[in-house]
């Protein structure tokens, strides 16, 4: 993406512009890269929802830049034990002390159950 052309500190300065006590990124990748550029005393928290190998090349120039950005983050919240394990493996345990697991509130069994229900035909009409 075009964001890779600019440093995280410049992106933070342009996009965030104000000072906050806490900045939370609820999405890994580009948003985390931007908040990692914070240059003042602030609590930075980010969430990781996916395994590391899946799509980090889209937000970061390379793995070293990704790890460096995450090093600037105070707390990294993983949505599952598997995501935490993947993050630890991908970063060679360099950030293990910053990782916490808060399980995602989505219940997979309810999703599967709901997927078996028929959809209301009225819902599918475009003119409704």
Buried (B, 14 or more C-beta within 10 A) or exposed (E): EEBBEBEBBEBBBEEBEEEEEEBBBEEBBBBBBBBBBBEEEBEBBBBBBBBBEEEBEEBBEEBEBBBBBBEBBEEBBBBBEEBBBBBBEBBEEEBEEBBEBEEEEEEEEEEEEEEEEEEEEEEEEEEE
